[in-house]
Amino acid sequence: MSERDSPPSPPPLPHALADPVPVVLGGTALWFLGFLLVLLFDRGNAVLLWTTLSGGVLGIIGYGIFRWQRRAARRGSRTAQVGLEDV
């Protein structure tokens, strides 16, 4: 198959669709909202209470790691992940 016969590459995603920050922060906020709802309405359900709190805390930790890696990629650090510079 020659270069002329290969299918065209798809266009890049728009910035609004390629940026994961709104999804990560929105998901973290939903975990904390779930925690507050469980705290208000079903405090006796310890498993659900700890699950929602853990989801929110892990969302914050994950966002922190994401920001750390993005800053390292923008600095040009050798150990940074590839493709995080400007999504």
The first five atom37 places (N, CA, C, CB, O) and aatype in JSON, in Angstrom:
{
  "aatype": [12, 15, 6, 1, 3, 15, 14, 14, 15, 14, 14, 14, 10, 14, 8, 0, 10, 0, 3, 14, 19, 14, 19, 19, 10, 7, 7, 16, 0, 10, 17, 13, 10, 7, 13, 10, 10, 19, 10, 10, 13, 3, 1, 7, 2, 0, 19, 10, 10, 17, 16, 16, 10, 15, 7, 7, 19, 10, 7, 9, 9, 7, 18, 7, 9, 13, 1, 17, 5, 1, 1, 0, 0, 1, 1, 7, 15, 1, 16, 0, 5, 19, 7, 10, 6, 3, 19],
  "atom_mask": [
    [1, 1, 1, 1, 1],
    [1, 1, 1, 1, 1],
    [1, 1, 1, 1, 1],
    [1, 1, 1, 1, 1],
    [1, 1, 1, 1, 1],
    [1, 1, 1, 1, 1],
    [1, 1, 1, 1, 1],
    [1, 1, 1, 1, 1],
    [1, 1, 1, 1, 1],
    [1, 1, 1, 1, 1],
    [1, 1, 1, 1, 1],
    [1, 1, 1, 1, 1],
    [1, 1, 1, 1, 1],
    [1, 1, 1, 1, 1],
    [1, 1, 1, 1, 1],
    [1, 1, 1, 1, 1],
    [1, 1, 1, 1, 1],
    [1, 1, 1, 1, 1],
    [1, 1, 1, 1, 1],
    [1, 1, 1, 1, 1],
    [1, 1, 1, 1, 1],
    [1, 1, 1, 1, 1],
    [1, 1, 1, 1, 1],
    [1, 1, 1, 1, 1],
    [1, 1, 1, 1, 1],
    [1, 1, 1, 0, 1],
    [1, 1, 1, 0, 1],
    [1, 1, 1, 1, 1],
    [1, 1, 1, 1, 1],
    [1, 1, 1, 1, 1],
    [1, 1, 1, 1, 1],
    [1, 1, 1, 1, 1],
    [1, 1, 1, 1, 1],
    [1, 1, 1, 0, 1],
    [1, 1, 1, 1, 1],
    [1, 1, 1, 1, 1],
    [1, 1, 1, 1, 1],
    [1, 1, 1, 1, 1],
    [1, 1, 1, 1, 1],
    [1, 1, 1, 1, 1],
    [1, 1, 1, 1, 1],
    [1, 1, 1, 1, 1],
    [1, 1, 1, 1, 1],
    [1, 1, 1, 0, 1],
    [1, 1, 1, 1, 1],
    [1, 1, 1, 1, 1],
    [1, 1, 1, 1, 1],
    [1, 1, 1, 1, 1],
    [1, 1, 1, 1, 1],
    [1, 1, 1, 1, 1],
    [1, 1, 1, 1, 1],
    [1, 1, 1, 1, 1],
    [1, 1, 1, 1, 1],
    [1, 1, 1, 1, 1],
    [1, 1, 1, 0, 1],
    [1, 1, 1, 0, 1],
    [1, 1, 1, 1, 1],
    [1, 1, 1, 1, 1],
    [1, 1, 1, 0, 1],
    [1, 1, 1, 1, 1],
    [1, 1, 1, 1, 1],
    [1, 1, 1, 0, 1],
    [1, 1, 1, 1, 1],
    [1, 1, 1, 0, 1],
    [1, 1, 1, 1, 1],
    [1, 1, 1, 1, 1],
    [1, 1, 1, 1, 1],
    [1, 1, 1, 1, 1],
    [1, 1, 1, 1, 1],
    [1, 1, 1, 1, 1],
    [1, 1, 1, 1, 1],
    [1, 1, 1, 1, 1],
    [1, 1, 1, 1, 1],
    [1, 1, 1, 1, 1],
    [1, 1, 1, 1, 1],
    [1, 1, 1, 0, 1],
    [1, 1, 1, 1, 1],
    [1, 1, 1, 1, 1],
    [1, 1, 1, 1, 1],
    [1, 1, 1, 1, 1],
    [1, 1, 1, 1, 1],
    [1, 1, 1, 1, 1],
    [1, 1, 1, 0, 1],
    [1, 1, 1, 1, 1],
    [1, 1, 1, 1, 1],
    [1, 1, 1, 1, 1],
    [1, 1, 1, 1, 1]
  ],
  "atom_positions": [
    [[0.84, -1.17, 0.0], [0.0, 0.0, 0.0], [0.89, 1.24, 0.0], [-0.96, -0.01, 1.21], [1.77, 1.37, 0.85]],
    [[0.68, 2.12, -0.91], [1.51, 3.32, -1.0], [0.96, 4.42, -0.11], [1.6, 3.8, -2.45], [-0.13, 4.31, 0.45]],
    [[1.74, 5.5, 0.0], [1.31, 6.63, 0.83], [0.04, 7.25, 0.29], [2.41, 7.68, 0.91], [-0.78, 7.77, 1.06]],
    [[-0.13, 7.2, -0.98], [-1.29, 7.82, -1.61], [-2.56, 7.05, -1.29], [-1.1, 7.89, -3.12], [-3.65, 7.63, -1.26]],
    [[-2.44, 5.74, -1.04], [-3.61, 4.91, -0.76], [-4.0, 4.89, 0.72], [-3.36, 3.51, -1.23], [-5.07, 4.39, 1.07]],
    [[-3.15, 5.42, 1.59], [-3.46, 5.36, 3.01], [-4.58, 6.35, 3.34], [-2.19, 5.66, 3.86], [-4.68, 7.41, 2.73]],
    [[-5.41, 5.99, 4.32], [-6.51, 6.89, 4.7], [-5.96, 8.16, 5.35], [-7.49, 6.17, 5.65], [-4.9, 8.12, 5.98]],
    [[-6.67, 9.25, 5.22], [-6.19, 10.5, 5.84], [-6.27, 10.4, 7.36], [-7.02, 11.7, 5.34], [-7.13, 9.7, 7.91]],
    [[-5.38, 11.1, 8.03], [-5.4, 11.09, 9.49], [-6.54, 11.98, 9.97], [-4.03, 11.57, 10.07], [-6.87, 12.98, 9.34]],
    [[-7.14, 11.61, 11.09], [-8.25, 12.41, 11.6], [-7.77, 13.75, 12.1], [-8.98, 11.66, 12.73], [-6.62, 13.89, 12.5]],
    [[-8.64, 14.75, 12.08], [-8.24, 16.07, 12.59], [-8.07, 16.02, 14.11], [-9.29, 17.15, 12.21], [-8.67, 15.17, 14.77]],
    [[-7.25, 16.91, 14.67], [-7.08, 16.92, 16.13], [-8.37, 17.34, 16.82], [-5.92, 17.86, 16.53], [-9.19, 18.07, 16.27]],
    [[-8.51, 16.85, 18.05], [-9.69, 17.22, 18.85], [-9.63, 18.7, 19.22], [-9.78, 16.36, 20.12], [-8.54, 19.24, 19.41]],
    [[-10.78, 19.36, 19.32], [-10.77, 20.74, 19.83], [-10.28, 20.75, 21.28], [-12.18, 21.37, 19.72], [-10.41, 19.77, 22.01]],
    [[-9.73, 21.88, 21.68], [-9.16, 21.99, 23.03], [-10.19, 21.67, 24.11], [-8.6, 23.4, 23.24], [-9.86, 21.06, 25.12]],
    [[-11.43, 22.09, 23.9], [-12.46, 21.85, 24.91], [-12.72, 20.35, 25.13], [-13.76, 22.54, 24.51], [-13.08, 19.94, 26.23]],
    [[-12.53, 19.55, 24.1], [-12.75, 18.11, 24.23], [-11.5, 17.35, 24.65], [-13.26, 17.55, 22.93], [-11.6, 16.25, 25.19]],
    [[-10.34, 17.91, 24.42], [-9.09, 17.23, 24.74], [-8.59, 17.53, 26.15], [-8.03, 17.61, 23.74], [-7.72, 16.82, 26.65]],
    [[-9.11, 18.56, 26.78], [-8.63, 18.95, 28.11], [-9.33, 18.11, 29.18], [-8.88, 20.46, 28.35], [-10.55, 18.19, 29.31]],
    [[-8.6, 17.3, 29.95], [-9.23, 16.44, 30.95], [-9.55, 17.14, 32.28], [-8.34, 15.28, 31.23], [-10.19, 16.55, 33.14]],
    [[-9.13, 18.38, 32.44], [-9.3, 19.06, 33.73], [-10.77, 19.2, 34.13], [-8.66, 20.44, 33.67], [-11.09, 18.9, 35.28]],
    [[-11.69, 19.63, 33.25], [-13.09, 19.74, 33.68], [-13.7, 18.4, 34.1], [-13.92, 20.34, 32.57], [-14.51, 18.35, 35.03]],
    [[-13.31, 17.34, 33.44], [-13.85, 16.03, 33.78], [-13.33, 15.56, 35.13], [-13.5, 15.0, 32.69], [-14.1, 15.05, 35.95]],
    [[-12.04, 15.74, 35.37], [-11.45, 15.31, 36.64], [-12.01, 16.12, 37.8], [-9.91, 15.44, 36.59], [-12.39, 15.56, 38.82]],
    [[-12.07, 17.42, 37.64], [-12.6, 18.26, 38.72], [-14.1, 18.05, 38.91], [-12.32, 19.74, 38.44], [-14.59, 18.06, 40.04]],
    [[-14.83, 17.86, 37.83], [-16.26, 17.59, 37.93], [-16.53, 16.27, 38.63], [0.0, 0.0, 0.0], [-17.43, 16.17, 39.47]],
    [[-15.77, 15.24, 38.28], [-15.94, 13.94, 38.93], [-15.59, 13.99, 40.41], [0.0, 0.0, 0.0], [-16.27, 13.38, 41.23]],
    [[-14.54, 14.72, 40.74], [-14.16, 14.87, 42.15], [-15.25, 15.6, 42.92], [-12.82, 15.63, 42.28], [-15.58, 15.23, 44.04]],
    [[-15.8, 16.65, 42.31], [-16.88, 17.39, 42.96], [-18.11, 16.5, 43.17], [-17.26, 18.62, 42.14], [-18.78, 16.61, 44.19]],
    [[-18.4, 15.64, 42.21], [-19.54, 14.73, 42.36], [-19.31, 13.72, 43.49], [-19.8, 13.98, 41.05], [-20.25, 13.37, 44.21]],
    [[-18.07, 13.25, 43.66], [-17.78, 12.35, 44.78], [-18.03, 13.06, 46.11], [-16.33, 11.84, 44.71], [-18.61, 12.49, 47.03]],
    [[-17.57, 14.31, 46.21], [-17.79, 15.05, 47.46], [-19.26, 15.39, 47.66], [-16.95, 16.33, 47.47], [-19.74, 15.4, 48.8]],
    [[-19.98, 15.66, 46.59], [-21.42, 15.88, 46.71], [-22.1, 14.61, 47.2], [-22.02, 16.33, 45.36], [-22.99, 14.67, 48.06]],
    [[-21.7, 13.47, 46.67], [-22.24, 12.2, 47.15], [-21.92, 11.97, 48.62], [0.0, 0.0, 0.0], [-22.76, 11.47, 49.37]],
    [[-20.71, 12.35, 49.02], [-20.34, 12.23, 50.43], [-21.25, 13.07, 51.31], [-18.87, 12.65, 50.64], [-21.73, 12.61, 52.35]],
    [[-21.5, 14.31, 50.9], [-22.37, 15.17, 51.69], [-23.8, 14.63, 51.75], [-22.38, 16.58, 51.11], [-24.44, 14.71, 52.8]],
    [[-24.28, 14.09, 50.64], [-25.64, 13.53, 50.63], [-25.74, 12.31, 51.54], [-26.06, 13.16, 49.21], [-26.72, 12.16, 52.27]],
    [[-24.74, 11.45, 51.5], [-24.75, 10.29, 52.38], [-24.62, 10.74, 53.84], [-23.59, 9.31, 52.02], [-25.26, 10.18, 54.73]],
    [[-23.81, 11.75, 54.07], [-23.63, 12.26, 55.43], [-24.94, 12.83, 55.97], [-22.53, 13.33, 55.46], [-25.25, 12.68, 57.15]],
    [[-25.7, 13.49, 55.12], [-26.96, 14.09, 55.56], [-28.1, 13.09, 55.68], [-27.35, 15.18, 54.6], [-28.89, 13.16, 56.63]],
    [[-28.21, 12.16, 54.73], [-29.41, 11.33, 54.66], [-29.22, 9.88, 55.09], [-29.92, 11.35, 53.28], [-30.21, 9.23, 55.45]],
    [[-28.01, 9.35, 55.07], [-27.81, 7.94, 55.39], [-26.5, 7.73, 56.14], [-27.83, 7.09, 54.11], [-25.64, 6.95, 55.72]],
    [[-26.35, 8.43, 57.22], [-25.11, 8.41, 57.98], [-24.77, 7.02, 58.52], [-25.2, 9.39, 59.13], [-23.6, 6.72, 58.76]],
    [[-25.76, 6.17, 58.7], [-25.52, 4.83, 59.24], [-24.86, 3.89, 58.25], [0.0, 0.0, 0.0], [-24.34, 2.85, 58.66]],
    [[-24.86, 4.22, 56.97], [-24.25, 3.36, 55.95], [-22.76, 3.69, 55.85], [-24.96, 3.54, 54.57], [-22.35, 4.53, 55.04]],
    [[-21.96, 3.03, 56.66], [-20.54, 3.36, 56.76], [-19.79, 3.05, 55.47], [-19.9, 2.61, 57.91], [-18.87, 3.77, 55.11]],
    [[-20.17, 1.98, 54.78], [-19.47, 1.61, 53.55], [-19.66, 2.69, 52.49], [-19.97, 0.24, 53.02], [-18.7, 3.1, 51.84]],
    [[-20.87, 3.15, 52.33], [-21.14, 4.19, 51.34], [-20.49, 5.52, 51.74], [-22.64, 4.38, 51.17], [-20.01, 6.26, 50.88]],
    [[-20.48, 5.81, 53.02], [-19.86, 7.04, 53.5], [-18.36, 7.05, 53.2], [-20.09, 7.2, 55.01], [-17.84, 8.03, 52.67]],
    [[-17.67, 5.95, 53.53], [-16.23, 5.88, 53.29], [-15.89, 5.77, 51.81], [-15.64, 4.71, 54.04], [-14.85, 6.25, 51.37]],
    [[-16.77, 5.13, 51.04], [-16.52, 5.01, 49.6], [-16.57, 6.37, 48.92], [-17.55, 4.06, 48.96], [-15.71, 6.69, 48.1]],
    [[-17.57, 7.17, 49.25], [-17.68, 8.5, 48.62], [-16.56, 9.42, 49.09], [-19.03, 9.13, 48.94], [-16.04, 10.2, 48.3]],
    [[-16.2, 9.35, 50.35], [-15.09, 10.17, 50.84], [-13.78, 9.76, 50.17], [-14.96, 10.06, 52.38], [-12.99, 10.61, 49.78]],
    [[-13.56, 8.46, 50.04], [-12.35, 7.98, 49.37], [-12.31, 8.41, 47.91], [-12.25, 6.46, 49.47], [-11.25, 8.76, 47.39]],
    [[-13.45, 8.38, 47.24], [-13.5, 8.82, 45.85], [-13.1, 10.28, 45.7], [0.0, 0.0, 0.0], [-12.36, 10.63, 44.78]],
    [[-13.58, 11.12, 46.59], [-13.22, 12.54, 46.54], [-11.75, 12.77, 46.84], [0.0, 0.0, 0.0], [-11.09, 13.56, 46.17]],
    [[-11.24, 12.1, 47.85], [-9.83, 12.28, 48.22], [-8.92, 11.76, 47.1], [-9.52, 11.55, 49.54], [-7.93, 12.4, 46.77]],
    [[-9.25, 10.61, 46.54], [-8.44, 10.08, 45.44], [-8.53, 10.97, 44.2], [-8.89, 8.66, 45.1], [-7.57, 11.06, 43.43]],
    [[-9.67, 11.62, 43.99], [-9.78, 12.57, 42.89], [-8.84, 13.75, 43.07], [0.0, 0.0, 0.0], [-8.21, 14.21, 42.12]],
    [[-8.74, 14.25, 44.29], [-7.82, 15.35, 44.58], [-6.37, 14.91, 44.39], [-8.03, 15.88, 46.01], [-5.56, 15.63, 43.8]],
    [[-6.04, 13.71, 44.89], [-4.67, 13.2, 44.73], [-4.35, 13.0, 43.25], [-4.49, 11.88, 45.51], [-3.26, 13.37, 42.8]],
    [[-5.27, 12.42, 42.5], [-5.06, 12.21, 41.08], [-4.89, 13.5, 40.31], [0.0, 0.0, 0.0], [-4.05, 13.59, 39.41]],
    [[-5.68, 14.51, 40.65], [-5.54, 15.81, 39.99], [-4.19, 16.44, 40.33], [-6.69, 16.75, 40.4], [-3.57, 17.07, 39.47]],
    [[-3.74, 16.28, 41.56], [-2.43, 16.8, 41.94], [-1.3, 16.15, 41.15], [0.0, 0.0, 0.0], [-0.37, 16.82, 40.71]],
    [[-1.38, 14.83, 40.98], [-0.37, 14.13, 40.19], [-0.43, 14.57, 38.73], [-0.56, 12.6, 40.28], [0.61, 14.75, 38.1]],
    [[-1.63, 14.75, 38.2], [-1.78, 15.21, 36.83], [-1.15, 16.6, 36.64], [-3.27, 15.25, 36.45], [-0.42, 16.82, 35.67]],
    [[-1.41, 17.52, 37.56], [-0.83, 18.86, 37.47], [0.69, 18.82, 37.59], [-1.41, 19.77, 38.57], [1.4, 19.54, 36.88]],
    [[1.19, 17.97, 38.47], [2.63, 17.82, 38.67], [3.28, 17.32, 37.38], [2.91, 16.84, 39.83], [4.32, 17.84, 36.98]],
    [[2.69, 16.32, 36.74], [3.24, 15.8, 35.5], [3.15, 16.81, 34.37], [2.52, 14.51, 35.12], [4.06, 16.92, 33.55]],
    [[2.05, 17.56, 34.32], [1.9, 18.57, 33.25], [2.94, 19.67, 33.41], [0.47, 19.17, 33.28], [3.52, 20.12, 32.42]],
    [[3.19, 20.1, 34.65], [4.23, 21.11, 34.87], [5.61, 20.59, 34.5], [4.22, 21.56, 36.33], [6.42, 21.32, 33.93]],
    [[5.88, 19.33, 34.81], [7.16, 18.73, 34.46], [7.31, 18.64, 32.95], [7.3, 17.33, 35.1], [8.4, 18.86, 32.42]],
    [[6.23, 18.33, 32.24], [6.3, 18.24, 30.78], [6.52, 19.63, 30.17], [5.0, 17.62, 30.22], [7.25, 19.76, 29.19]],
    [[5.92, 20.65, 30.74], [6.12, 22.01, 30.23], [7.53, 22.49, 30.5], [5.1, 22.97, 30.85], [8.08, 23.26, 29.7]],
    [[8.13, 22.06, 31.61], [9.51, 22.42, 31.92], [10.5, 21.69, 31.04], [9.82, 22.13, 33.37], [11.64, 22.12, 30.87]],
    [[10.06, 20.57, 30.47], [10.96, 19.78, 29.64], [11.71, 18.73, 30.42], [0.0, 0.0, 0.0], [12.78, 18.29, 30.0]],
    [[11.18, 18.32, 31.55], [11.84, 17.3, 32.36], [11.89, 15.97, 31.61], [11.11, 17.14, 33.7], [10.93, 15.58, 30.95]],
    [[13.01, 15.28, 31.74], [13.17, 13.99, 31.04], [12.23, 12.93, 31.57], [14.59, 13.51, 31.16], [11.85, 12.03, 30.83]],
    [[11.84, 13.02, 32.83], [11.01, 11.97, 33.44], [9.52, 12.25, 33.32], [11.38, 11.83, 34.9], [8.71, 11.46, 33.81]],
    [[9.13, 13.33, 32.67], [7.72, 13.67, 32.56], [7.05, 12.8, 31.51], [7.55, 15.16, 32.21], [7.7, 12.27, 30.61]],
    [[5.75, 12.66, 31.64], [4.97, 11.94, 30.65], [4.94, 12.73, 29.35], [3.53, 11.68, 31.17], [5.1, 13.95, 29.35]],
    [[4.75, 12.04, 28.26], [4.76, 12.67, 26.95], [3.32, 13.02, 26.56], [5.41, 11.73, 25.88], [2.39, 12.26, 26.82]],
    [[3.14, 14.18, 25.93], [1.84, 14.57, 25.42], [0.99, 15.38, 26.36], [0.0, 0.0, 0.0], [-0.2, 15.56, 26.09]],
    [[1.54, 15.87, 27.46], [0.76, 16.64, 28.43], [1.0, 18.13, 28.34], [1.07, 16.17, 29.81], [0.37, 18.9, 29.07]],
    [[1.89, 18.56, 27.45], [2.3, 19.97, 27.43], [1.09, 20.91, 27.32], [3.26, 20.24, 26.27], [0.75, 21.6, 28.28]],
    [[0.46, 20.93, 26.2], [-0.72, 21.76, 25.99], [-1.75, 20.94, 25.24], [-0.38, 23.07, 25.2], [-1.74, 20.85, 24.02]],
    [[-2.63, 20.35, 26.01], [-3.66, 19.5, 25.41], [-4.7, 20.37, 24.77], [-4.3, 18.57, 26.46], [-5.66, 19.86, 24.2]]
  ]
}
